[in-house]
């Protein structure tokens, strides 16, 4: 190879070495040129869909609102009568009790359990179904309607329910005093309309000529409740709430299943053999106007006081209200030698309400064990006896 040719080859190699870095730079710049739009588009899209930062102040406020549970009112039991308190404890009384003398609340407290399974205790604000004590609220509403001129308690039933059997022989007074002769109706666990309930009651045959005998029968008061609805064009519960509960200042008293909305509820029990069972109640529609009210001992006392003082009806009406016809039974309650009283029993419940004829003593005994004590009447009488000898320091 000539010297000239060798020199050409060396020159070509030097040129190739110089071009290699330039080619790399050009290639790198081409890649960048292609990549920049893609990268820019990606970041633009990410910014568009990026969620906003949460408003922590607002979120915190919402969480507080939604997680806040209804406040259960605090309850303070009252015990200013140790002798009565010890007596009730000696009986293993299970329920809630109120005792008032001369305007002073001596006792307003719970005993035992409202719920045996969860060991939730009874207290002074626990609500109880009161069974037949319901009737005194219904008879009060009837007397109020008489004062308004919408009825007369001596009207024949035919004036209000013309097609009821023997309606021309039965008066509202017979219904109020359990002297109609209409028998009890079967109370089942199935719901029933008020119209159908009255039809069912109408199938019963009179046990005696109206006014000649006495037979305690829930059916009498279901008929009275039905008449109240017909005359007022209102559901019974709404009418009684406005015209009886509200006027007496009752805040934890109601009808039927609104019981479950109360902050403190008792569960009904019965001792069977050596076991504590929770029996099934009839459907509340079957207890219409004769056993479907619940309340607390203190609300019961407020009603008694409002009734006795003439807050719910006139003195003239009260005279009729408290005067018995047969079996010492007046209009929804009994007149005993020294007191007025009413008693209620339902599966799982046993309650007694009493106030002296002088109006200075009130005793309310509500138990959520149907057969927890042998006789609430005996317990009531013993408390009256203890009140006679109660020490001044206990009041």
C-alpha positions as CSV (number, residue, x, y, z in Angstrom):
1,X,0.0,0.0,0.0
2,X,1.3,3.4,-0.9
3,X,2.0,6.0,1.7
4,X,-0.8,8.1,0.2
5,X,-3.4,5.4,0.7
6,X,-2.3,4.8,4.3
7,X,-2.8,8.5,5.0
8,X,-6.4,8.4,3.6
9,X,-7.3,5.6,5.8
10,X,-6.0,7.3,8.9
11,X,-8.0,10.5,8.0
12,X,-11.3,8.5,7.5
13,X,-10.9,6.9,11.0
14,X,-10.3,10.3,12.6
15,X,-13.5,11.6,10.9
16,X,-15.5,8.7,12.1
17,X,-14.4,9.2,15.7
18,X,-15.4,12.9,15.5
19,X,-18.9,12.0,14.0
20,X,-19.8,9.4,16.7
21,X,-20.4,11.9,19.6
22,X,-22.3,14.2,17.2
23,X,-24.6,11.3,16.1
24,X,-25.3,10.5,19.7
25,X,-26.1,14.1,20.5
26,X,-28.5,14.3,17.5
27,X,-30.2,11.0,18.5
28,X,-30.6,12.3,22.1
29,X,-32.2,15.5,20.9
30,X,-34.6,13.6,18.6
31,X,-35.7,11.4,21.6
32,X,-36.2,14.5,23.7
33,X,-38.3,16.2,21.0
34,X,-40.6,13.2,20.7
35,X,-40.9,12.6,24.5
36,X,-41.6,16.2,25.6
37,X,-45.3,16.3,24.2
38,X,-46.0,12.9,25.7
39,X,-44.7,13.9,29.1
40,X,-46.5,17.2,29.0
41,X,-49.8,15.5,28.2
42,X,-49.4,13.0,31.0
43,X,-48.7,15.7,33.6
44,X,-51.6,17.8,32.4
45,X,-54.0,14.8,32.7
46,X,-52.7,13.9,36.2
47,X,-53.4,17.5,37.3
48,X,-56.9,17.4,35.9
49,X,-58.0,14.3,37.8
50,X,-56.1,15.0,41.0
51,X,-58.6,15.1,43.9
52,X,-59.0,18.2,45.9
53,X,-57.6,18.1,49.4
54,X,-60.3,17.3,51.9
55,X,-61.9,20.1,53.9
56,X,-60.8,18.7,57.3
57,X,-62.8,21.2,59.3
58,X,-66.1,20.4,57.4
59,X,-65.4,16.6,57.5
60,X,-64.8,16.7,61.3
61,X,-68.0,18.6,61.8
62,X,-70.0,16.1,59.7
63,X,-68.5,13.2,61.5
64,X,-69.4,14.7,64.8
65,X,-73.0,15.2,63.6
66,X,-73.5,11.7,62.2
67,X,-71.7,9.8,64.9
68,X,-73.5,11.6,67.8
69,X,-75.9,9.3,69.6
70,X,-79.1,10.5,71.3
71,X,-78.3,11.5,74.8
72,X,-80.0,9.3,77.4
73,X,-81.2,11.5,80.2
74,X,-79.6,11.0,83.6
75,X,-81.9,9.7,86.3
76,X,-81.6,10.2,90.0
77,X,-83.6,7.9,92.3
78,X,-85.0,9.3,95.5
79,X,-85.0,7.5,98.8
80,X,-86.1,9.5,101.8
81,X,-88.0,6.6,103.4
82,X,-85.5,3.9,104.5
83,X,-88.2,1.8,106.2
84,X,-90.3,1.5,103.0
85,X,-87.2,0.9,101.0
86,X,-86.0,-1.9,103.3
87,X,-89.5,-3.5,103.2
88,X,-89.5,-3.6,99.4
89,X,-86.0,-5.0,99.4
90,X,-87.1,-7.7,101.8
91,X,-89.7,-8.8,99.2
92,X,-87.1,-8.9,96.5
93,X,-89.4,-6.5,94.7
94,X,-88.6,-6.0,91.0
95,X,-89.8,-2.9,89.4
96,X,-90.2,0.8,90.2
97,X,-92.0,2.5,93.1
98,X,-93.2,6.0,93.9
99,X,-94.4,7.1,97.4
100,X,-95.6,10.7,98.0
101,X,-96.9,12.1,101.3
102,X,-98.1,15.7,101.8
103,X,-96.5,16.8,98.6
104,X,-93.1,15.4,99.4
105,X,-91.6,12.6,97.3
106,X,-90.4,10.0,99.8
107,X,-89.5,7.3,97.4
108,X,-89.0,7.3,93.6
109,X,-86.6,4.5,92.6
110,X,-86.1,1.3,90.8
111,X,-85.6,-2.2,92.2
112,X,-84.1,-5.2,90.5
113,X,-83.7,-5.5,86.7
114,X,-85.5,-4.0,83.8
115,X,-83.8,-6.6,81.6
116,X,-82.7,-9.8,83.3
117,X,-80.5,-10.9,80.5
118,X,-78.4,-7.8,80.2
119,X,-78.6,-6.9,83.9
120,X,-80.0,-3.5,83.1
121,X,-81.5,-2.0,86.3
122,X,-84.9,-0.5,86.8
123,X,-84.9,3.2,87.8
124,X,-87.4,5.9,88.5
125,X,-87.8,6.7,84.7
126,X,-88.4,3.2,83.6
127,X,-91.6,2.7,81.6
128,X,-94.0,-0.1,82.2
129,X,-97.2,-1.4,80.5
130,X,-100.0,-0.7,82.9
131,X,-102.7,-3.0,81.6
132,X,-106.1,-2.2,83.0
133,X,-105.0,1.0,84.6
134,X,-105.4,2.2,81.0
135,X,-109.2,2.4,81.7
136,X,-108.9,5.4,84.1
137,X,-107.4,7.5,81.3
138,X,-110.3,6.4,79.0
139,X,-113.0,7.2,81.5
140,X,-111.4,10.6,82.1
141,X,-111.7,11.3,78.3
142,X,-115.3,10.2,78.4
143,X,-116.1,12.7,81.2
144,X,-114.4,15.5,79.4
145,X,-116.6,14.8,76.3
146,X,-119.6,14.9,78.5
147,X,-118.6,18.3,79.7
148,X,-118.2,19.4,76.1
149,X,-121.8,18.3,75.5
150,X,-120.8,15.6,73.0
151,X,-122.3,12.7,75.0
152,X,-124.1,11.9,78.2
153,X,-122.9,8.9,80.2
154,X,-126.5,7.8,80.6
155,X,-127.1,7.7,76.9
156,X,-128.0,4.3,75.4
157,X,-125.2,2.6,73.4
158,X,-127.7,2.6,70.4
159,X,-127.1,6.3,70.0
160,X,-123.5,5.7,69.1
161,X,-123.4,2.1,67.7
162,X,-127.0,1.5,66.6
163,X,-126.4,-2.1,65.2
164,X,-124.6,-3.4,68.4
165,X,-126.7,-6.2,70.0
166,X,-128.9,-5.0,72.9
167,X,-127.5,-1.5,72.4
168,X,-130.9,0.0,73.4
169,X,-130.5,-1.7,76.9
170,X,-126.9,-0.8,77.5
171,X,-125.8,2.7,78.5
172,X,-122.4,4.3,78.5
173,X,-122.6,4.2,82.3
174,X,-123.0,0.4,82.2
175,X,-119.8,0.2,80.1
176,X,-117.9,2.6,82.5
177,X,-118.9,0.6,85.6
178,X,-118.6,-3.0,84.1
179,X,-122.3,-3.6,84.6
180,X,-123.2,-4.0,80.9
181,X,-123.1,-7.9,81.1
182,X,-120.8,-7.9,77.9
183,X,-118.2,-10.6,78.3
184,X,-114.5,-10.4,77.7
185,X,-113.2,-10.9,74.2
186,X,-110.3,-13.2,73.3
187,X,-107.1,-11.2,73.1
188,X,-104.8,-12.8,70.5
189,X,-101.4,-11.9,69.1
190,X,-102.8,-11.0,65.7
191,X,-103.5,-7.3,64.8
192,X,-107.1,-6.3,64.3
193,X,-108.8,-3.1,63.1
194,X,-111.0,-1.2,65.6
195,X,-114.1,-2.0,63.5
196,X,-113.4,-5.7,63.5
197,X,-112.7,-5.6,67.2
198,X,-116.1,-4.1,67.9
199,X,-117.7,-6.8,65.6
200,X,-115.9,-9.5,67.6
201,X,-117.0,-8.1,70.9
202,X,-120.6,-7.9,69.6
203,X,-120.6,-11.7,69.1
204,X,-120.5,-12.2,72.9
205,X,-123.8,-13.0,74.6
206,X,-124.9,-10.9,77.6
207,X,-124.2,-12.6,80.9
208,X,-127.0,-10.7,82.7
209,X,-129.5,-7.9,82.1
210,X,-127.5,-4.6,81.9
211,X,-127.3,-2.8,85.2
212,X,-128.2,-5.8,87.4
213,X,-124.8,-7.4,87.9
214,X,-121.1,-6.7,87.8
215,X,-118.6,-8.4,85.4
216,X,-115.2,-7.0,84.8
217,X,-114.6,-6.9,81.1
218,X,-112.0,-5.3,78.9
219,X,-114.6,-5.2,76.1
220,X,-116.6,-2.4,77.8
221,X,-113.7,0.0,77.5
222,X,-112.8,-1.0,74.0
223,X,-116.3,0.1,73.0
224,X,-115.8,3.4,74.9
225,X,-112.6,4.0,73.1
226,X,-114.3,3.3,69.8
227,X,-117.0,5.9,70.7
228,X,-114.4,8.5,71.5
229,X,-112.9,8.1,68.0
230,X,-116.3,8.4,66.4
231,X,-117.2,11.6,68.2
232,X,-113.8,13.3,67.9
233,X,-112.9,12.1,64.4
234,X,-109.4,11.5,65.8
235,X,-107.4,8.4,66.6
236,X,-107.9,7.6,70.3
237,X,-104.2,7.9,71.2
238,X,-103.9,11.3,69.6
239,X,-107.0,12.6,71.3
240,X,-106.0,11.3,74.8
241,X,-102.4,12.6,74.4
242,X,-103.7,16.2,73.8
243,X,-106.6,16.2,76.2
244,X,-105.4,14.1,79.1
245,X,-101.6,13.4,79.0
246,X,-100.6,17.0,78.0
247,X,-103.0,18.6,80.6
248,X,-101.6,16.4,83.3
249,X,-98.0,17.2,82.3
250,X,-97.1,13.6,81.4
251,X,-93.8,13.2,79.5
252,X,-93.1,9.5,79.5
253,X,-96.6,8.1,78.8
254,X,-98.0,6.7,75.6
255,X,-99.8,4.0,73.7
256,X,-98.7,0.7,72.3
257,X,-95.4,0.2,70.6
258,X,-94.1,3.8,71.0
259,X,-93.0,2.2,74.3
260,X,-89.9,1.1,72.4
261,X,-88.9,4.8,71.8
262,X,-88.5,5.5,75.5
263,X,-85.0,5.7,76.9
264,X,-85.6,3.3,79.8
265,X,-87.9,0.3,79.1
266,X,-88.7,-2.6,81.3
267,X,-89.1,-6.1,79.9
268,X,-92.0,-8.2,81.2
269,X,-91.3,-11.6,83.0
270,X,-93.1,-14.4,84.7
271,X,-91.8,-17.0,87.1
272,X,-92.8,-20.5,85.8
273,X,-91.5,-23.4,87.8
274,X,-88.0,-22.4,88.8
275,X,-87.4,-20.3,85.6
276,X,-87.9,-16.7,84.7
277,X,-89.6,-16.5,81.3
278,X,-90.7,-13.6,79.1
279,X,-94.3,-14.2,78.1
280,X,-95.8,-13.0,74.8
281,X,-98.1,-10.0,75.0
282,X,-101.3,-9.8,73.0
283,X,-101.2,-7.5,70.0
284,X,-101.7,-3.9,71.2
285,X,-104.7,-3.6,68.8
286,X,-106.5,-6.3,70.9
287,X,-105.9,-4.2,74.0
288,X,-107.4,-1.1,72.4
289,X,-108.5,1.4,75.1
290,X,-108.4,-1.3,77.8
291,X,-104.7,-2.2,78.3
292,X,-102.4,-0.5,75.8
293,X,-101.0,2.4,77.8
294,X,-97.5,2.6,79.3
295,X,-96.1,5.1,81.8
296,X,-93.7,5.6,84.7
297,X,-94.6,5.7,88.4
298,X,-94.0,9.5,88.5
299,X,-96.2,10.2,85.5
300,X,-98.9,8.0,87.1
301,X,-98.6,10.2,90.2
302,X,-98.9,13.4,88.1
303,X,-102.1,12.0,86.5
304,X,-103.6,11.1,89.9
305,X,-102.8,14.5,91.2
306,X,-104.2,16.3,88.2
307,X,-107.3,14.2,88.4
308,X,-107.9,14.7,92.1
309,X,-107.3,18.4,92.0
310,X,-109.8,19.0,89.2
311,X,-107.3,19.9,86.6
312,X,-108.8,17.3,84.1
313,X,-112.5,17.8,84.8
314,X,-114.9,19.8,87.0
315,X,-115.7,19.0,90.6
316,X,-119.2,18.0,89.6
317,X,-117.8,15.5,87.1
318,X,-115.3,14.3,89.7
319,X,-118.2,13.5,92.1
320,X,-119.7,11.2,89.4
321,X,-116.3,9.9,88.6
322,X,-115.4,8.7,92.1
323,X,-118.9,7.4,93.0
324,X,-119.0,3.5,92.7
325,X,-122.1,1.7,91.4
326,X,-121.5,-1.9,92.1
327,X,-118.5,-3.9,93.6
328,X,-117.0,-0.6,94.9
329,X,-116.1,0.2,91.2
330,X,-116.5,3.8,90.1
331,X,-115.5,5.0,86.6
332,X,-112.2,3.2,85.9
333,X,-111.1,2.7,89.5
334,X,-112.1,1.2,92.8
335,X,-113.2,3.2,95.9
336,X,-111.7,1.6,98.9
337,X,-112.5,2.6,102.5
338,X,-109.5,5.1,102.6
339,X,-108.3,5.3,99.0
340,X,-109.0,5.1,95.3
341,X,-107.0,2.4,93.4
342,X,-106.7,0.6,90.1
343,X,-104.8,-2.5,89.2
344,X,-103.4,-3.9,86.0
345,X,-102.1,-7.3,85.0
346,X,-100.7,-8.3,81.6
347,X,-98.4,-11.3,80.7
348,X,-95.2,-10.2,82.3
349,X,-96.6,-7.2,84.2
350,X,-98.3,-6.4,87.5
351,X,-99.1,-2.8,88.5
352,X,-101.1,-1.0,91.2
353,X,-101.9,2.7,91.6
354,X,-103.4,4.1,94.7
355,X,-104.0,7.5,96.3
356,X,-105.8,8.4,99.6
357,X,-109.3,9.9,99.5
358,X,-107.8,12.9,101.3
359,X,-105.4,13.4,98.4
360,X,-102.3,13.6,100.6
361,X,-100.8,10.1,100.0
362,X,-99.9,8.5,96.6
363,X,-98.4,5.0,96.2
364,X,-97.5,3.6,92.8
365,X,-96.2,0.1,92.5
366,X,-95.0,-1.1,89.0
367,X,-93.5,-4.6,88.7
368,X,-92.2,-6.2,85.5
369,X,-92.5,-9.7,87.1
370,X,-96.2,-10.7,86.8
371,X,-96.1,-13.0,89.8
372,X,-93.0,-11.6,91.6
373,X,-95.0,-10.8,94.8
374,X,-98.0,-12.7,96.1
375,X,-100.2,-9.6,96.3
376,X,-99.5,-5.9,95.3
377,X,-102.6,-5.0,97.4
378,X,-101.0,-6.4,100.5
379,X,-97.8,-4.5,99.7
380,X,-99.8,-1.3,99.1
381,X,-101.5,-1.6,102.5
382,X,-98.3,-2.3,104.3
383,X,-96.8,0.9,102.8
384,X,-99.8,2.9,104.0
385,X,-99.2,1.4,107.5
386,X,-95.5,2.3,107.4
387,X,-96.4,5.9,106.3
388,X,-98.3,6.3,109.6
389,X,-95.3,5.6,111.6
390,X,-92.6,7.0,109.4
391,X,-90.1,9.1,111.3
392,X,-90.0,12.8,110.8
393,X,-86.4,12.7,109.8
394,X,-87.3,10.5,106.8
395,X,-89.4,13.2,105.2
